[in-house]
Amino acid sequence: MNPVHALILNGPNLNLLGLREPEIYGHTSMNAILEALRQEFPQDRIDYVQSNHEGVLIDNLQACDPGINFILLNPGGLTHTSVALADAVAAIKIPVYEVHLSHPPSRETYRHHSYIAAYCRGSISGMGALGYRLAYQGARNTLTQVSKEI
C-alpha cells in the first residue's frame, strides 16, 4: 500500500491521556499511541495536534494540507457542545473519522449526542487506546478500497 499522510487531532483534556481518570480513559499516553502507530506504519506521515481551545481545532481543520488523506478526530467534550467544530468538519473535503476512548452512549446523558458524527465517515468508541489503531487501520483500508473501486 502507498504511504499516506494522516492527521490526528485531539481536543480538550486529551493532553492528560494516561493520567486523567484512567478508569475511564486508560493508562496509555498519547505519545505511546503515536509511537505505536508510527512503528506499525513507518512509511506513513502521521501529524498530531492537540488543543484545549476550540478555535485552534477549527483553524487546524480549515488549514489542512490538501495532501492529507484522512483525519482522526477526538473532539473530547466538544463532541457534545460544538456546532462550530461540526461545521468545520462539514466544510472540509478530507475524510474525518471520530474517535473516542470511552463509549459516550454508556456515559452521562449529556454525552450521548455528537454534533460531529453526522459529518464523519465513521467512528470508533469504547475501545480505549486501541481505538486509535482501529480507526487508523480502517481509514487507511478505506483509501485502498476506494482506489480499487475507481
Steps between C-alpha positions, in 0.01 A plus 500: 500500500618851424607727783230727638497833678270507802416754767393405850321794659414483869287739701483619859661307783647233274843639584439322834444160340647228719474720809143630509232259621683184388198291601315668210774596254769242574865520602652539152639842410442661161876487441486121541205477260680713240823303539314171446327634188825636359672166560218305337479739204858630456435597138219740600520859614289537814462857625356572843334806650332531839333814630279595789364785287212452258621767260842338465334172400281682246802689364689171457210341312464801271875522433549130425747420231294366206751214486367358828317177423289486817456646847436318827316745725442455871315821587476407869223690677449722195330201339186580695509879489666640189290579198793711378736201501237289325465773235877496447498122448209536258683772306810300409535232236753285687335192655468530878457208739379562855687320779405472867688304764187444707156413364298824533155332471576300814595809699314807624192597299655826379775296329258295291477749213785583263474812289803372306388146405266599217793646304744213555560198280505271802565476870660280763414523868544302817818322393743711703839568345441214255230717342760725338668198337168356384386836361836551329495155342137543395560840345812375324320190369214714376749694284615173345144381438405829338811480279406147388139601427598790273 
